[in-house]
Amino acid sequence: MWRLSIFNSDSLQLAGFRPKGLAVCLLLLAVVELGVARRTWIWTLYPKSPSGVFDVVEQKVLRPVRDPAIVIMGNSRVRDALDPVELSRAVGQPPGSVLNISLTNGRPFDMLMLYERNRETFQRARLLIIGIEDWWFHTGSRKPSERIRRFATLEQRWKWFEGATRLSLLAGWAWRTLDAKDQLSRFVKFKFVRRDWTVPIGIDGRVVWRKTEADFGPKEDVKCAQRATQTYANFDFDASKIELVEQLIQRARRDNLTVIVIRPPLRDLFVDRRSALVPGIKRAFGDQMKAIDALDENVHVMIFEKCSDLGWPQHYLLDYGHVGRVAARQLSRQVGQHILETAGRSHRTSSRAPESRPTPAG
């Protein structure tokens, strides 16, 4: 009897299918997921990675200190701008009592996570200095940091991100191998190619992120205009993205810490080209400063715009906005003087929208 070939039992056999091979693959994926990606060691193995340095700061800087007076948090610009040794001298505190734990490419999430995980240490401090950056509050989405992929909860991934970024983070929460892909790649290199166990913490407790420190930078930095355009393209202020800074301030205030919000100065060329090349940036920065002012009336705000506003020549900055050592010592003394003059008071020292001339503290 004639039969259609689609009903022939011989055609139902899957050529080349190997159930054992599939089982082995699934087993390997499970081993990587449960034995590696969901383990803390894969995130902390490489001390110089964005995730590894987080643990280094906790273990080598925060937890050993017994009596911190001032803790400074932020990104690489604040790391460079405030010298903890100079600041401790300026406020009359013993060596080691001022901690600058700013992280390279640090963001509000990193600061909030460091505070929550080490709250007992922060509670013993008297002052928290929070360094901020304008691009943190941009409407555009940025690639999630390694530290966000490591620590962010399911709620945070859903609430703070959108679109493809949100989907990626949600998938990474369920399948940690996706979140840990950079660590897995780094593990292979670390295991078989190079073995750099160097701990990136300097003698003053700050993260070491460049090969050499410098007193001054070049007199002219032609890359300023390019960076201004890249960083602030289509810039617009998103009020919802200031929430993490607000949460950090609220925790510090509940722990009876005085809070200073600071932004180090930038090269004049960077500021000027940014204003000229990015339409609407003055309005966006004005909205941003209003939001910062509204965070907490007891927070001191020190916003520095151009380095010339402080009487600095342009080469006091190493590039568009990283402060050299000479300028860092000056700024640290200036901030220290402000701390001494305003001790016990709860008012704002300067709150100027970027693009306007700030009144230097002190």
N, C-alpha and C positions, 0 to 999 in steps of 0.2 A: 504494500500500500504506500502510496506517495505521501510524504510528510514534508511540511515546511522545515527548512534547515534551522530556523530559530528555535524549534522545539526539539532539536537533536541534542541528546544529553552530552554528546561529545563536545559540542560547541560551548558548553557551560564551564569547561575546565579552563582555568586561568593559566595560560602558558607563562612559565618563568616565575610564578608566584611562590615565594618562600616564606611560609608562616614563621619559621624559626628566625629568619633574617629580620623580619619585622619585630619579633619579640626581643631580639638582641638590641635593636635600635631603640625601642621603647625603654628597655632596661637601662641603656646608657644615658638616655635623656633623664630618666628618673634619678640615676646616680648623680648626674651633674646638678639637677634641680635641688635634690634633698641633701646631697653630701657636700655641695660646693656653694651654689648660688644663694642658698638659704642659711649659710654659715657666716658668722661675723668675720672670720679670718680672711676670707677672700676680699673683703672690703678694706681691711687694715694691713694687708701684707706688704704693700709697697708704700713706704712712708712719704714719698714725694707726690703721690697721687692726690687728687682733690679730696678723696674720701679718707685716705690714709693719714694725711696731715691733720685732719679733724681730730683723730684719736691722739696724734702726737701732741697737739696743743692741749688736749685734756690731760694726758698723762704726764707730760713734761713741764707744763706751765701752770695750768689751773689747779690741779689737785695737790701738788706739793706745797703751794703757798699757804701760809697759816693766817696771815693778817693782811689781806689786800686792801689798799686804800682807794685806788682808782683802777678801773678796768676799761680798756678802750676796745671797741669792736667796729668792724667795717671791712673794707676791701684793701687792695694793695696801695691805693692812694693815701688812705689813713694810716696804713702800716708805715709808709715812708714819711708821712708828714709829722707824726708825733713820736718823738724819741722818749721812751719811758725813763731812761736814765736822767735826761735833762729835765723832764717834767717832774720827776720825784725831787730833784734838787730845788726846782722852782717853788714847789709847795711845801718844802721842808719835811719830806717823808724819807724814811730809810731806804736804802737800795733794795730793789726787789719788791717794793710795795705797790709799784705802778706796773700794770700788765697791759701790753698791747698785743691782743690776740687776733688782730685783723687777719683775714684769710685772702689769699690771691683769688680774684674774681668772687669775693665774698658778696653775699646777698642777704636780704632781711631774713629769709628762711634759716640760713646758717647761724645768724646771730640768735634768733629765737630758740633754735635747737640747742646751741651751746648753753644758753641761759637755763633752759628747762632741765637739761641733763646734769648741770653743775650748779644748781640753784643754791645749795648750801654755801658754796664758795662765794657766789655773788652776794648773798645775804650778809656776809661779813664785810663787804666793801662799803664805802661811803658815797662813791660817785661812779656813774656809768657814762662814758662818752660814746655816743653812737655816730659813726660816720655814715653819711648818706650820699647817694648819687642820683642825678636826675633821671638817668635811663632806667632806673628801677621802676619808675612809675609810668612808663611808656605804655600806650594802648596796645602796641604790637606784642606778639608773643615771642619769647626767646626760648632757645633750646633748654630743656630742663637740665639742671646741673646734676653732676654725679651724686652730690650730697642729697638732692631732692629725691633722686631715684632710690637712694639707700634708706632715707628716713621718713619720707612723706607717707601719711596714712591714706586710707582709701577715701575718706572724706576730703582731705586736703587736695588730693589729685582731682577729684571731681569738682571741687569748689573753685580752685585757683587757676584752673587751666580750661582750655576749650578746644574744639575742633580736633584735628589729627593729634595734637600734643596730648590732649586729654585721653584720647583712645589709647595712645601709646603707653601712657602712664598707668591707665587702668589695666591694660594687658600685662604690664610689668609687675603690677601688684599681685596679679593672679599667677603669673609665670615669671618667677624671679630671675630666671636665666636671661630673660630679655633685658631686665634692668641691669644685670651684672655683666653684660657682654663685654664692656670695656675692661672690667676687672679680669675676666676670663682670658682675654687676649693678652693683658698685661702679665698674667700669671705664667702663660706659656713663655713669653719673652724673659720674664724674671727667672724662670726655672732653667731655661736652656740657653739663653743668649747672654744676658748680663745679670750681674748680682750686685746691685747698688743698694746697700742697706743704710745709707747715710740718713741720719735724722735731720731734717731741714729746720733746725731751731738754732738761732744765733746766741751769743753769750748774753745778750740783753733780753732774751726770751721771745724775740720776734721771729716770725716765719722768714726763712731765707728763700727768696724767690728769684734772685738774679745772681750772676757769677761774682760780680764785684759791686761794692757800694761806691758812689761818686759824690764829690762835693758839689760839682756843677755839671750842667748840661751844655749843649751847643748854644751859641748866641742866637741862632735861628733854627727853627724846626719846620721844615717845609712840609712835613707830613700832617701838620695840624689841620689844614683845610680838608684834606682827604678824610681824616678820622672824624672830623666834625660832621661831614656829610654822611658818612657810613653809619655813625652811631645814632644820629638824630634825624635820619631820613623819615619824613612823614610823622615826626614826633607830635604826640598829643597826650595830655595828662589824663590818666585813668585813676579816679579817686579810689576805686576799689583796691588798687594795688598798694595803697599805703596802709592797709589793714594790718599787715605783719609788723610794721614799725610801731603802729599803735599798740598792738598786743605786747610787744617787748617793753614799751614805755610803761604800760599799765602794770606789768609784773614787777618792774623795777621800782615803781612808785609804791606799790603795795609792800615791797620789802624795804621801804624807807630810804631808797637811794636817791640822791640828787642826780638829775639827768641833763646832760648837755648834748644837743644835736649839732654836729659840725660838718661843714663841707670845705675841704681845702681849696685853695685858689687854683686857677688854670692860667695857661699862657694867654696873653692878650690876643694874639693872632687866632687862637682857637675860638675864643669867645666872639671875636668880631666876625670871623668867617661863618660861624654857626648862626649868628643873627642874620647875616646877609643871605645865606644859602637856604635856610629852613623857614619857610613862611609860617607865620602864626606862632613862632616859638616864644615870643614875649608874652602873649596871652596864656599859652600853656604853662609857662613858668610862673606867671602870676597866680593862676589857679592852684598850682602846686604849692606855692608858698603860703597861700591862704589855708590850704589843708594842713600844712605842717604847723602853722600858727595855732590851728584849732585842736591839735592833738591833746595838749595838756597845758594849762596856763602856767604851771610851775616848771615847765621845761625851758632851759636856756637854749637859745638858738644862735649859733655863730656861723653865718654864711659868708664865705669869702669868695669873691668872683674872680677878678683879674689880679695877677701877682703885682702889677703896677699899683693897685690900690693899697698894697701894703708897703709900697716904696721899694719893691724888689726889682732888680733887673731881670730880664727874661731868662737868662741862663741859670737862675736860681732853681729852675725846674729842669729836670732831666729830659723831659719830652713835653707832650701836651699838658700833662697834669700831675706827674710824679715829682715830688719835691726832693731836691738834693739834700745832702747832710747839713750843709751850712744853714740853709733856709729852715730845715726841720728843727734845728736847735733854737733858732729865733722864734719860730711859731710855737714851739713847746714852752719856751719862757713866757711868751705872750699869753698863751692859754693858762699857764700856771698863775700868772699875775691876775688874770680874770677870776680864776677860782678863789684866790685869796681875797680879792676885793668883794666878791659876791657870796662868800661863805655864809650860809644861813639865810640868805635872801632867796626869794622865789619870784624873779621877774626876768623878762627877756632882755638880753644884752644887745642883740642886733637881729633884726628880722627884715631882710631886704630881698625883694624879688630879684632873681638873677637878671642881669643886664642893667641893674641900677648899682650905684656905687655904695658898697657897704661901709659901715663904720667899724674899723678894726677894734676888737676887744682890747681892753687894758688901757 
